[in-house]
Amino acid sequence: MAEKLVIVSDMWGTKKGLWITSYLGYLQQYFDITFYDSQQLANLDLPIQTEQNIHEAFLDGGIDTAVAHLLKKEKSPCYYLAFSTGGTIVSECCKNGFAC
């Protein structure tokens, strides 16, 4: 049985996420993968997505929301691969009781 790997995207999520197919294509042969889009975890719904807007939305409560959602979804210790904002989310989860 493959070990679990949780992948958490950068702030762009799947919107600019063609990169994720390369990771999934390679890593799925070694891991049972769960993927989370950081924007979805944070409940972001921005009509205009600029780097500035997204960044501000994460700083204005989005990271806290994403952390709360990820803590509810993932209960068992596993491996994490997180990019940029996703890394911040996972790091904050570790400070709040995640088994990292």
RAKA-V177375 format. One record per residue. N is the residue number from 0. RES is the residue in three letters. OMEGA is omega in whole degrees, 0 to 359 (999 if undefined). D_CENTER is the distance of its C-alpha to the mean C-alpha in Angstrom with 1 decimal. Layout:
# RAKA-V177375
n | res | omega | d_center
N | RES | OMEGA | D_CENTER
N | RES | OMEGA | D_CENTER
This chain:
# RAKA-V177375
n | res | omega | d_center
0 | MET | 182 | 23.7
1 | ALA | 176 | 20.5
2 | GLU | 183 | 18.1
3 | LYS | 174 | 14.7
4 | LEU | 176 | 11.7
5 | VAL | 177 | 8.1
6 | ILE | 178 | 6.0
7 | VAL | 186 | 2.4
8 | SER | 171 | 4.4
9 | ASP | 185 | 6.8
10 | MET | 181 | 8.5
11 | TRP | 180 | 10.3
12 | GLY | 180 | 7.9
13 | THR | 181 | 10.5
14 | LYS | 176 | 13.3
15 | LYS | 191 | 14.0
16 | GLY | 177 | 12.1
17 | LEU | 179 | 15.1
18 | TRP | 186 | 14.1
19 | ILE | 181 | 11.8
20 | THR | 177 | 15.1
21 | SER | 179 | 16.6
22 | TYR | 182 | 14.0
23 | LEU | 180 | 14.2
24 | GLY | 181 | 18.0
25 | TYR | 189 | 18.6
26 | LEU | 184 | 16.3
27 | GLN | 176 | 17.1
28 | GLN | 182 | 20.6
29 | TYR | 187 | 19.6
30 | PHE | 166 | 16.7
31 | ASP | 191 | 15.9
32 | ILE | 169 | 12.4
33 | THR | 182 | 9.8
34 | PHE | 175 | 7.2
35 | TYR | 173 | 4.6
36 | ASP | 183 | 5.3
37 | SER | 180 | 4.4
38 | GLN | 179 | 8.1
39 | GLN | 177 | 8.7
40 | LEU | 183 | 7.1
41 | ALA | 184 | 9.3
42 | ASN | 178 | 12.1
43 | LEU | 176 | 12.9
44 | ASP | 185 | 15.9
45 | LEU | 180 | 17.5
46 | PRO | 177 | 20.7
47 | ILE | 184 | 20.8
48 | GLN | 172 | 17.7
49 | THR | 178 | 18.8
50 | GLU | 180 | 17.0
51 | GLN | 181 | 18.9
52 | ASN | 181 | 18.1
53 | ILE | 180 | 14.3
54 | HIS | 180 | 14.5
55 | GLU | 180 | 17.0
56 | ALA | 177 | 15.1
57 | PHE | 180 | 12.2
58 | LEU | 182 | 15.1
59 | ASP | 175 | 17.1
60 | GLY | 181 | 15.3
61 | GLY | 179 | 11.9
62 | ILE | 179 | 10.2
63 | ASP | 179 | 12.5
64 | THR | 180 | 11.8
65 | ALA | 179 | 8.0
66 | VAL | 180 | 9.2
67 | ALA | 180 | 12.0
68 | HIS | 180 | 10.3
69 | LEU | 177 | 8.1
70 | LEU | 178 | 11.4
71 | LYS | 186 | 13.3
72 | LYS | 185 | 11.5
73 | GLU | 184 | 11.5
74 | LYS | 185 | 15.0
75 | SER | 176 | 16.1
76 | PRO | 177 | 15.7
77 | CYS | 176 | 14.0
78 | TYR | 179 | 12.6
79 | TYR | 172 | 9.2
80 | LEU | 186 | 8.5
81 | ALA | 185 | 6.1
82 | PHE | 173 | 7.5
83 | SER | 180 | 9.1
84 | THR | 176 | 7.5
85 | GLY | 177 | 4.2
86 | GLY | 176 | 7.3
87 | THR | 180 | 8.9
88 | ILE | 180 | 6.7
89 | VAL | 179 | 7.3
90 | SER | 178 | 10.7
91 | GLU | 176 | 11.6
92 | CYS | 179 | 11.0
93 | CYS | 178 | 13.3
94 | LYS | 185 | 15.8
95 | ASN | 172 | 15.8
96 | GLY | 175 | 16.8
97 | PHE | 174 | 14.0
98 | ALA | 183 | 15.9
99 | CYS | 999 | 14.6
